[in-house]
Amino acid sequence: MVEATAAPPSAPLISVCVPARNEQRNIRACVQAILQQDFPHFELIILDDRSTDCTPVILDELAGPAAERRVRFQVIHGAELTPGWAGKPHALHQAAQAAHGDWLCFIDADTLLSPEALSSVHDKAVETGADLFSIMTFQVMGSFWEKTVMPLVMTALSAGFSPRRVNDPKTRDAIANGQFILIRRQVYEAIGGHESVKDQIVEDKAISERIKWNGYRLVVADGMKVARTRMYTSLPEMWEGWTKNIYLGLSDRPSLLVLGAAGATLSVVAAVLLPAWPVLGAAWYFHGGGPLALAILTEAIVLWAALLAIRARVAHEMGISRWWAVTLPLGAGVFAAMMLTSALKVLSGKGVTWKGRAYLGRDGKGKSTL
């Protein structure tokens, strides 16, 4: 876990790079939090990725008179998307080209840092000998659908990508959280930077694989005490975001379609069959089912108690009431629908839409095409 620590007396330059596309809801708070970092030597580069909302106006306002500002703050209004590139790698590539730091820190515009975040993460990266150090941020949830679905999605992710295996150099398991990535500039350039993953929408995972599979040190840690993110605020946003992520995960590895189908099936079971199990067991018992019906009813109650206890613990860890555990069937149903939708898009060859850009599937070489 990354704990808050004091800033080191001397430090290398960290270039903080933030891609922003239609982020008028988040960008002001994100920038202000970064500018309040206690790390003594950093610069901030914001790449406005052809935003069509008020993001450019807000950024120009924030980058105004800087006589008293102690850090270099640059706003770049990005170029048109180059054919063959996905949006976020293209934005981060442009930001990295303008950076001067010994370390590059890629942060999403919906992520807010505590003042000690850069100092703490840099300290841990040096301590662990990491070439890429990424943290899992605290997930802020405000709406009904966030609190219903997000805990299930995050649980599935943690089960699919064990931090212990990711941090073990002997395994090929690799993942990073694009909400906060700190990478040594020399290593970033050695792997070809974002140009080496230019066609990847889930560029954070692709970068982590480039790092680990080329023999560099990858570390993922719990950073919930120093950074927080609110990914989505509504069901439509969640649907677009997570079906995109699941789709790309399945299309990158077609063999995972079977696993995806299994996950969707289990979610359907949790959403439909499990709630019916104790009801049917009770009905059978009270209509003369005898010992066998009682055994089935007891088994159903024990299983449900275990599932609700796990869901309640996850809710508590994510900062919401344990009572949200009762939404397990509904959340599982939505999660199953997202899994099935993504699998069908892979099988049908249909693409996904993200941030107003359509990604139309994969070419004959197995890469995403626009």
N, C-alpha and C positions, 0 to 999 in steps of 0.2 A: 504494500500500500504506500502511496505517495503522501507523506506528511508535510505540513507547512514548515519550512525552515527559513532561517535568516539568509539574506543575500550574501554571497561570497565577497570578500574584500576586493578581489580582482576577478574579472571574468572575460571570456571571449565575447565577440559580437554575435548576437542571435538576431537573425532576420525573421520577423514574424510576418507571414504571408496569409492574407485572408481573401478568398474568392467570394464575390458578392454578386449574385444575380437575382434581382427582384427581392431584395432583403430589407425593404423599408421598415418592416416590423421589428427587425432585430439589430440592424447595423449600428445605430447610434450607441446602444448599450454595449455592444460588443467592442467597439472602438474605445469607448471611454474606459471600459474595464482593462483593456490592454495597456492603455496609456498610463494607468495607475500601478503598473507592475513595479515591484521594488528591485528587480534585477537591474544592475547598474549600467549595462551596456547592450542595448537592443535598438533595432529600428523596426518601423511598422510600414508594411506595404499592402495597400488594399487594391485589389484588381476588380474594378467594376466590369462585370462580364455582360456587356450590352444590355443592361437592365432597361425595362420598359416602364418601371414605376418611378417612385421618387428617390430611389437609392442614389443616383448620381448627384442630385441636388443636396441631399443630406451629407454625402461624402465631401463635396466641395465646400460646404459650410464648415464641416469639422476640420478640414485641412486649411482653413483660412489663416488669419494672422497667427504666427507661431513664435513670436519673439521670446515668450517665456517657456516654450516647450523644450524639455530636456532631451527629447529623442527625435530622430529624423522620422518624419511621417510623409509618405508619398502615396498619392492616389493616382492609379493608372486606369485610364478608360480603355478597355481592352479592344483588340482587333476583332474583325469578323471571324467566325469559326472557320478554321482551315479544313477543307475536305479530308476525311479520314481520321479526324480527331473527335473525341467526345468532349463535351463542354467543360467539365471540371478539370481534367488534365490540361486542357488548352489554357485555361485561366491560370492554373498554378505554374505552368511552364513559363508564362509571361511574367508572373510575379517573381519567380526564382531567377529569371534572367536579369532582373533589376536589383537583386539582393546582393549585399556585400558581406554577409555574415559567415562566420566559421561553422555555425549551425543554422539550419533552416527549420522554422517551426510553422507548420501548416495548421491553421485553425479555421473551423467553419464559422460562418457569420451568426449562427444561432447558438454559439457557445460563449458563455460568460466565465471569465477567470477570476479567481480570488487574487488579491495583490501579490501573494507569495507563489503563484502558480509557476511562473517561468523559473524562479530560483529553485523551487522544490524539485521540479521535473529535471532541470539541468543537473542538479546535485545527484539525483538518483541515476540519471543516465551515465554520469561519470563514474559513480560508485559501482554500477553493474557492468561497466565496460560496453555499454550498448552503442551500436551504430545507428539503430532506429529504436526510439523509445516512444511508445504510445500509451495513452491512458484511457480507461473507461470512465466517462464522465457521469455525474449524477443526472438522471433523467427526470426532468420536471414534467409533471402531468397535471393538467388543470381540468380538462373536460371529462365528461362521462365516458366517452369512447376511449380516450387515452388510458384512463384508469382500468378499463375493462380489457383492452387488447394488449397494451404495451408490456405489462408484466409477463404475459404468456410468450410474446415474441422474444423478449430479452432472456427469458428462461431457456427457450429453444436455442438461442444463439450461444449462451454460455455452455449448454450441453454439447452443442456441435463443435465448439472451438474452446477446448480446455486451455486456460492460461498456462497450466503446468506443461502441457505438451507444446504449446506455442513457444514457450521460453526455453524448451529443451533443444539444444543445438543438434541432438542426434535424430530428431524427428523432422519430417517435412511439413508439419502443420504450421501454417503461417496466416496471420491476420493482423490488421491494425485498425484503429478507429480513426477515420478521417476527421473526426471532430477535433482531435489533437494529436499531431505527429511531430516529434522532434527528431531530426536526422542530421548526421554530420555532413557538411557540405561536400567534403572530399569523397565520401561514400556515395552520396546522391549523384555526383557527376560520374563516378566510376560505373554505376549501374545504368547510366544513360538518362537519368532524371525522369521526368514525366513523359518525355518523348518516347521512352521505351515502353510506356503503357498508354500511349496516346489514344487508343481506340477503346479503352476500358472505362465503362461508366462507374463501376465499383473499383476506382483506381487505388483506394487505400489497401485493399487486399492484394491487388496486383503488385503494388510497390513492396509490400511486406514479403511476398514470394520472391521478388527479385533480390531483396536483401538477404533473406535466409538461404535461398537456394544457391547463392553465389558465395556462401561462406562467411557472411557478415553476421554480427550479433543482433538479434531481434529480441526485444523485451516489451511485454505488455503488462501493465500494472493497474491496480485500482487507484483512480484519481478522483474519486467522488468528493473528497474533502477540498479539492482545489479548483474544480471546474464543474459547471452544470450546463445542461443543454435541454432545450425544449424543441424536439424534432418536428412535431406536428401539433396542430391545435384542433383538428376536426377529423371525422371519419373519412371524408374524401381525400384529405391530404395524406392520411395514413395509408389509405388504399393505394394511392398512386405511388407513394414512396416504397412501401413494403412489397407490393407486387412487382415493382421494378427490381428490387434487390433479390427477391426470390427467383424471379425469371432469369436474371443474369447468372445467379448461382447455378441454376439448373442447366442453362444453355452452355455455360462454360464446361460443365461436366455432365454430359448426357446420362452417364451411369447413375447420377444422383436422382434421375427421374423416378426410379423405383423407390428410393428413400423418400422423395417428396410425396409420392403417392401414399406410401406407408404413413408418413406424418399426417397427411390430410385425412386418411382413414381413421387414425387414432383420434384426431381432433373431432371428427364426426361422431365417433363413439362417445367421446367425452361430452359432446354437445347434445346428443340425442339419446343414445342408449343408456348411458350411466344414470341420468336423472330418472329414466323409466324403470331401471332395475329394482331399486328399493320399493317403488310404488307397486310394481307387479308382484314382487315378493310378498309385500304386506297383504295385497289383495288375495293372493293364493293362500297365505297362512290363515287369514281370518275367514276363508271359505273352505276350511277343512283340509288344508294342504299338509298338515302334520309336521313331523320332524324335518323332512326334506325341505319344505317351504321355509321353516324357521332357520335352517342352516343357510339357505340362499339369501334370506333377508339379512341375517347377521353378517354374512360375507359382504353384501352390498353396503351395509352401514359402515363396516370397518374400512372398506376401500374408499368410500366417500369421505369419511373422517380423515383418512390419510391424505387424500388429494386436497381437501379443503385446508388442512394444516399446512401443507407445502405452499399452497397458493397464498395463504394468510401470511406466512413467513416472508415470502417474496414481496408481498404488498408492503409489509412493515419495513423491509430493507430498502424499498423504493420510496419511502416517505409518505405512504398513504395508509388509510385505515385498513386494519385487518379484515373489516367487514366486506371489503371489495372482493374477498374470496368467493362470495356467493354469486358473483357474476361469471364464475368459471365456465358454465355451459355456454353462455352467450359469447364470451370471448373466444372459446374454443371453436364455436361455429363460424365466427368471422375469420379466425385464423385459418380454418379449413377452407373457407371460400377463397381466401387469398392464395393459399397453396395450390388449389385446384385451378384457379384462373391462370396463375403463372405457368403451371404445367401444360395447360391447354394452349397457351400462347407459344410455348416452345414447340409443341408437337405440330401446331398449325403454321409455324413460321412467322407469326405476327410479332411485331416489335412492341416497344413500350414508349410512353411519353414521359419526359421528365424536364421540369423547368421550362416548359413551353417548346421543347425540342423533341422531335420524333426520332427514335432509334429503331431502325426498320429490320432488325434481325442480324444475321450473320452471313459473311461471304464464304466462298468455298475454302478459305484458309482458316476458318474458325474464328474470325475476328468480327467485332461489331462494325456494322456499316450504318451510315447516316442517310 
